[in-house]
């Protein structure tokens, strides 16, 4: 069976893509989070 090799460049691109997806998910929920924190702070 052949080993699958992932180059360092591909690893960096994959990591950056994962981080970007996470930030986009948080960014999409940001207005709701701010509303929740404002209500909780009352």
Residue pairs with C-beta under 8 A, 6 or more apart in sequence:
6 14
